[in-house]
């Protein structure tokens, strides 16, 4: 049993919605689902009743919730006691985050808590422009940025962190799901379901440009402007012919027989992720963060 499993369970129990819990925790919804399921397997009891319409606590979940809160409170108190011994209140390191970081972000959080227990790493979810502005202004100590544009923020350094490969998500019964990898051109006649560009310009531009290079313009599948990854995967899993793209790190956390995740045939697609920091920033905490990011990349998920 891990503290993050308890944190995820308590968030879902209080929100009664996996998507809202994920937003509150600033991580991808599949990671929340996976860790809560692992907790249930370890306890050998179902804590939550799940349906397409609602999430509810079981009798065991109702009994377990106050105990989980007590454990988390005790962990917070233990950290606070160490901070008191160190001679002051716990420091806060504010990190702007993005979705789709998967297990690698969990590894960074766990490593930070283990090595500097008197420093609280606070995750902040903001639009990319606001994220970058707050790093420049000192409101954030650092921030993840996908496909950074250094020329627009010369006062910042963008340290390369990870490259996020994309995989294709298809209905499990689609003929292309039988292949080990999928050529982009083979998807020309299959509708593409994606978020609107304003929600994720780097991702949408990458996919549309790759499709154009493969010789086609994708057929758009209907999707609401606010569609989340969870929404898109639910529709793809319904079996209607369509496809979407998913970060490989997220695909590794999704376990459903209704969806097949396949890597793209070469050259594939990937988005670079950088850590935005002030050019004059050089703190021990930032150095530790960069080291943890390198460790997470070395041990993190690989392309399928």
HELIX and SHEET records of a PDB file:
HELIX    1   1 UNK A    3  UNK A   15  1                                  13    
HELIX    2   2 UNK A   18  UNK A   25  1                                   8    
HELIX    3   3 UNK A   29  UNK A   43  1                                  15    
HELIX    4   4 UNK A   59  UNK A   85  1                                  27    
HELIX    5   5 UNK A  102  UNK A  115  1                                  14    
HELIX    6   6 UNK A  128  UNK A  137  1                                  10    
HELIX    7   7 UNK A  150  UNK A  152  5                                   3    
HELIX    8   8 UNK A  175  UNK A  178  5                                   4    
HELIX    9   9 UNK A  184  UNK A  187  5                                   4    
HELIX   10  10 UNK A  197  UNK A  199  5                                   3    
HELIX   11  11 UNK A  201  UNK A  213  1                                  13    
HELIX   12  12 UNK A  229  UNK A  236  1                                   8    
HELIX   13  13 UNK A  248  UNK A  251  1                                   4    
HELIX   14  14 UNK A  284  UNK A  299  1                                  16    
SHEET    1   A 2 UNK A  48  UNK A  50  0                                        
SHEET    2   A 2 UNK A  55  UNK A  57 -1                                        
SHEET    1   B 6 UNK A 119  UNK A 125  0                                        
SHEET    2   B 6 UNK A  91  UNK A  97  1                                        
SHEET    3   B 6 UNK A 142  UNK A 146  1                                        
SHEET    4   B 6 UNK A 270  UNK A 278 -1                                        
SHEET    5   B 6 UNK A 156  UNK A 171 -1                                        
SHEET    6   B 6 UNK A 243  UNK A 247 -1                                        
SHEET    1   C 7 UNK A 119  UNK A 125  0                                        
SHEET    2   C 7 UNK A  91  UNK A  97  1                                        
SHEET    3   C 7 UNK A 142  UNK A 146  1                                        
SHEET    4   C 7 UNK A 270  UNK A 278 -1                                        
SHEET    5   C 7 UNK A 156  UNK A 171 -1                                        
SHEET    6   C 7 UNK A 259  UNK A 264 -1                                        
SHEET    7   C 7 UNK A 181  UNK A 182  1                                        
END                                                                             
